Amino acid sequence: MKIKIINKSTHALPEYGTPAAAGLDLRANLESPIVLKPLERTIIKTGLFIELPIGFEAQVRPRSGLAFKHGITVLNSPGTIDADYRGEIGVILINLSQENFEIQNGERIAQLVIAKHEQAEWQLVTELETSERGSGGFGSTGKK
């Protein structure tokens, strides 16, 4: 699948790290480094603009290395980019650690996963079919 992209950053286009990777690396497009203090959040711009086909979304997800090593994650994970959005891709990062974290220009800050989706059409009813699980939720199928 081909997706139209405008790259106003100084970095190469996002690419997959391996042939089997699901996510493309997104890089920070910064004029100068940004320090993210503990529990602080900010939007990091990427300089990228995309045009997705209808029926697809782009999901912005955290990078496991940043999350594990530094406590940096995507706040609205996964963030959704709809097919009709034409603005710059921004990533909402939050620092969940107890130390400052400096984000450098070109740093890999998130992953972008392109996914197919469906739009639902509601069918209003007065009753739902029963299931083995029923209304159990919030861990009801795990340990007791």
C-alpha positions as CSV (number, residue, x, y, z in Angstrom):
1,M,0.0,0.0,0.0
2,K,1.3,3.5,-0.9
3,I,0.5,6.4,1.4
4,K,1.1,10.0,0.4
5,I,3.5,11.9,2.8
6,I,4.9,15.4,3.0
7,N,8.2,15.5,5.0
8,K,9.0,19.0,6.3
9,S,11.5,17.6,8.8
10,T,15.3,17.3,8.3
11,H,15.1,13.5,8.8
12,A,14.5,10.6,6.4
13,L,11.0,9.2,6.0
14,P,9.8,6.9,8.8
15,E,11.0,3.3,8.2
16,Y,10.4,-0.1,9.6
17,G,13.3,-1.4,11.8
18,T,13.0,-5.0,10.4
19,P,11.1,-6.7,7.6
20,A,8.6,-8.1,10.1
21,A,8.1,-4.9,12.1
22,A,4.6,-3.5,12.4
23,G,5.6,0.0,13.4
24,L,7.5,2.8,11.6
25,D,9.7,4.9,13.8
26,L,8.6,8.6,14.3
27,R,11.4,11.1,15.0
28,A,11.3,14.4,16.9
29,N,11.5,17.4,14.6
30,L,13.0,20.1,17.0
31,E,14.9,23.3,16.6
32,S,16.4,22.7,20.0
33,P,16.2,19.9,22.6
34,I,13.2,19.8,25.0
35,V,13.5,18.8,28.6
36,L,10.5,16.9,29.8
37,K,10.3,17.1,33.6
38,P,8.7,14.3,35.8
39,L,5.0,14.0,35.2
40,E,5.2,16.7,32.5
41,R,3.6,16.2,29.1
42,T,4.1,17.9,25.7
43,I,3.4,17.5,22.0
44,I,6.4,16.8,20.0
45,K,6.1,17.6,16.3
46,T,7.5,15.3,13.6
47,G,7.4,17.5,10.5
48,L,5.3,14.8,8.8
49,F,1.9,15.1,7.1
50,I,0.1,12.1,5.6
51,E,-2.9,11.2,3.5
52,L,-4.4,7.9,4.4
53,P,-6.9,6.0,2.3
54,I,-10.5,5.9,3.7
55,G,-10.8,2.7,5.8
56,F,-7.4,3.1,7.4
57,E,-6.0,4.8,10.4
58,A,-2.5,5.5,11.7
59,Q,-1.9,4.5,15.4
60,V,0.8,6.4,17.3
61,R,2.2,4.0,19.9
62,P,5.0,4.2,22.5
63,R,8.5,2.9,22.0
64,S,9.2,0.1,24.5
65,G,12.8,1.1,25.0
66,L,11.9,4.7,26.0
67,A,9.1,3.4,28.3
68,F,11.3,0.8,30.0
69,K,14.6,2.7,30.2
70,H,13.3,6.2,30.8
71,G,9.5,6.1,31.7
72,I,8.6,8.1,28.6
73,T,5.4,7.0,26.9
74,V,2.6,8.2,24.6
75,L,-0.1,9.7,26.8
76,N,-3.1,8.9,24.6
77,S,-1.9,5.5,23.6
78,P,-2.6,4.6,21.0
79,G,-3.3,7.9,19.4
80,T,-5.4,7.8,16.3
81,I,-4.8,9.7,13.1
82,D,-7.9,9.6,10.9
83,A,-7.9,9.3,7.2
84,D,-9.3,12.8,6.8
85,Y,-6.6,14.5,9.0
86,R,-4.1,16.6,7.1
87,G,-2.2,18.4,9.9
88,E,1.2,17.7,11.1
89,I,1.7,14.5,13.1
90,G,2.4,15.3,16.7
91,V,3.1,12.9,19.5
92,I,1.9,13.6,23.1
93,L,4.7,12.4,25.3
94,I,4.6,12.2,29.1
95,N,7.5,11.6,31.5
96,L,6.4,9.0,34.1
97,S,9.8,8.8,35.7
98,Q,11.3,10.8,38.6
99,E,14.1,12.3,36.4
100,N,14.2,15.0,33.7
101,F,14.4,13.6,30.2
102,E,15.9,15.5,27.3
103,I,14.4,14.9,23.8
104,Q,16.8,15.6,21.0
105,N,16.1,16.5,17.4
106,G,15.9,13.3,15.4
107,E,15.3,11.1,18.4
108,R,12.9,8.2,17.8
109,I,10.0,9.1,20.0
110,A,7.1,6.8,18.9
111,Q,6.0,4.2,16.4
112,L,3.3,4.6,13.7
113,V,1.2,1.6,12.8
114,I,-1.0,1.7,9.8
115,A,-4.2,-0.3,10.4
116,K,-7.4,-1.1,8.5
117,H,-10.7,-0.4,10.3
118,E,-14.4,-0.6,9.9
119,Q,-17.1,1.9,10.7
120,A,-20.0,0.5,12.7
121,E,-23.7,1.0,12.0
122,W,-25.8,0.9,15.1
123,Q,-28.7,-1.5,15.3
124,L,-31.0,-0.4,18.2
125,V,-32.4,-3.4,20.1
126,T,-34.0,-4.0,23.5
127,E,-32.0,-7.1,24.3
128,L,-28.6,-8.7,23.6
129,E,-27.9,-12.4,23.1
130,T,-26.4,-14.1,26.2
131,S,-22.8,-15.3,26.3
132,E,-20.8,-17.4,28.7
133,R,-18.9,-14.3,29.9
134,G,-22.1,-12.2,30.3
135,S,-21.4,-8.8,31.9
136,G,-18.2,-9.8,33.7
137,G,-15.4,-7.3,33.1
138,F,-12.4,-5.7,34.6
139,G,-10.4,-8.8,35.2
140,S,-13.4,-11.2,35.6
141,T,-11.9,-13.8,33.2
142,G,-8.5,-13.9,35.1
143,K,-7.4,-15.0,38.6
144,K,-10.1,-15.1,41.2
